[in-house]
């Protein structure tokens, strides 16, 4: 079993839709949770960074962490064609410079 | 926010030669940097953790002698692919943790093609 599970998609939605992306994990030591967006042939771009459980909102993006269920989500409201990319969840254990563990990435296509 | 600059963005080299990739933190000091490899349509695979002033820590299965990592200063880490072969062709990405606490920042990546 992988430490982090993420459905690779692809996920195709119409413009304006609400997108829900999810990851599950098995390591209860994970405390830091991140979502990255990666366009083709580019480095990942940090979208959301959360610590422990709870919700965080930034513009059209909302990140949720449920540590009791070992489940994290990223919601994208009013999706745009420019949101078409691969979304990677990532997480690390407590503090310091622990390495990130990535999900497989979900490919999202938002069509006009 | 934190900026990590990676160069070159792409490189083509002949089989048997060596290639050096640079990763610089522009507006912060990074005692630790990470090097990843990514195959098409796959996630990032951590290769090694680069520590300033000491030896890098390599992940299981990564050849230390092929992928040489040097972290000589608080703002620069380099990855050298030695005696490159076509199977080393891949997308290499570095990252560093922003000490101001907003996650890990990635470079723009280097696409290596070995012919």
Interface residues (C-beta under 8 A of the other chain):
Chain A: X32 X34 X36 X41 X42 X43 X44 X45 X46 X49 X88 X90 X97 X99 X100 X102 X103 X104 X105 X107
Chain B: X1 X4 X6 X31 X32 X34 X41 X42 X43 X44 X46 X49 X91 X93 X95 X97 X102 X103 X104 X105 X106 X107 X108 X109 X111
